[in-house]
Amino acid sequence: VARDMQLGARGNSGVILAEYVRGLALASTDWQQAIAAGAQTAQEAVVVPREGTMLTVAQWAAAVPHDDDFADYVRAVSMAGRDCVMRTTEMMPELKAAGVVDSGAVVLSLLLDAVASEVNDEPMPPLAIDHLACDVSAINYQGPAFEVMYTFESDRYSCDSLREELAVIGDSVTVTGAASPYRVHVHVDQPAEAVAEGLRHGRVRDIDITPLVTRAHSGAPRELVGVGVVLAS
């Protein structure tokens, strides 16, 4: 499951969630150790972790004290995740400006809910989150204009070197996978640079480039740069 999630990951949260599940799989059958390993593995995948994301939910869940009653324990973990989700609005300026919670945090919380539901043979509790329209004009986003993702094939040394280079030219750098192929995520202004770095370190395929902003919400005019890809059989 972790491997399929890694190769099919979309967006920063998708890559982090894949690493979290990989951490679960690496641990023993003890659930407390597993969610601790998941939190650590996900944290290590992100070059510059931020408070108020699914990483924070993972840390809160892992910090729940052990309980000999496993049913009560997983229920407490679920409640800790939900509590953290509701607090993410105040943890990150962008979330506070838009008046929303972090979407990746919600997803991880739902995973913890599902475990508690299965163990206790109870229905999933309803989400106590209002479905509101988000006014993105309230967010003065000044970050990179594009999200770039691709599958990267090479050795671990080249993968680590690629992570360092991408952190220089962009942000939100996340890499998932214990071995090749890896799934790479980065936010940049020049998508071609991110792809070129991947090609310099190894083989790149399954490239996805998504605009993060429009001129209307970028806060300043921004030159959109085209990307050319050369394919060799």
Disulfide bonds with the S-S distance in Angstrom:
none
